[in-house]
């Protein structure tokens, strides 16, 4: 059985106002502060962000795990360093997986339609 993820990530809004939320991230139960430039935006992880057809991969957006880690390694490394999180590959993967569960896109809730 895989170990549980030491990160949790929660987007503060649901329903049809996703774009008015912010991230709450924890590491082993301790709340962390994301860089200001990342707090109120989607994370760009891969997913199907269509309220119309959430199973249709035509609507898939974002980067899959390996590509996302490479593309975001600079700010995530700084974020980990600032919070005393070991710079180990399993932590980068755990972070991606945590934010991917609650990631979103503008228009994915149809609030602006």
Buried (B, 14 or more C-beta within 10 A) or exposed (E): EEEEBBBBBBBEBEEEEBBEBEBBBBBEEEEBEBEEEBBBBBBBBBBBBBEEEEEEEEBEBBBEBEEBBEEBEEEBEEBBEEEEBEEEEEBBBBBBBBBBBBBBBEBBBEBEE
